[in-house]
Amino acid sequence: MGWGPRKNMTEAQIQAACFLWAWNTFPEFRGMFFSIPNGGWRNPAERALQMATGLVPGVWDMILFGPGGLVTFVEFKVPGGRLSKEQEQFRAAVGTRARWEVITDLESWQSLFCRTYNIQKNILNDLEK
């Protein structure tokens, strides 16, 4: 299975492809990027427990920690997807304390990842050979 784009991918599939690419390609950065499981259906008891322990509606899908304390929140969307009201509110609350990236495909994720960790883009071409 290649890492290339596929038509009609869900947000979860886009996120999984991006995460797995980075995890498998750059093991030295493992632990510096991870998902924030903030969405999806939960039964009322689980939801209440999560809210009591810090679940915040609107928190984005993933966080990247870069050099020098750089923090980037990442939201995965299908092409044409829009941020929810809660996601917009979260971004406004955190503001300029972090960078913000909406990712719709593997190529934009690779570009963000390379910029964040100062990886030369030509390395990606070498890795794909």
Rosetta blueprint (number, residue, H / E / L):
1 M L
2 G L
3 W L
4 G L
5 P L
6 R L
7 K L
8 N L
9 M L
10 T L
11 E H
12 A H
13 Q H
14 I H
15 Q H
16 A H
17 A H
18 C H
19 F H
20 L H
21 W H
22 A H
23 W H
24 N H
25 T H
26 F L
27 P H
28 E H
29 F H
30 R L
31 G L
32 M L
33 F E
34 F E
35 S E
36 I L
37 P L
38 N L
39 G L
40 G L
41 W L
42 R L
43 N L
44 P H
45 A H
46 E H
47 R H
48 A H
49 L H
50 Q H
51 M H
52 A H
53 T L
54 G L
55 L L
56 V L
57 P L
58 G L
59 V L
60 W L
61 D L
62 M E
63 I E
64 L E
65 F E
66 G L
67 P H
68 G H
69 G H
70 L L
71 V E
72 T E
73 F E
74 V E
75 E E
76 F E
77 K L
78 V L
79 P L
80 G L
81 G L
82 R L
83 L L
84 S L
85 K H
86 E H
87 Q H
88 E H
89 Q H
90 F H
91 R H
92 A H
93 A H
94 V H
95 G H
96 T H
97 R H
98 A L
99 R E
100 W E
101 E E
102 V E
103 I E
104 T L
105 D L
106 L H
107 E H
108 S H
109 W H
110 Q H
111 S H
112 L H
113 F H
114 C H
115 R H
116 T H
117 Y L
118 N L
119 I L
120 Q L
121 K H
122 N H
123 I H
124 L H
125 N H
126 D H
127 L H
128 E H
129 K L
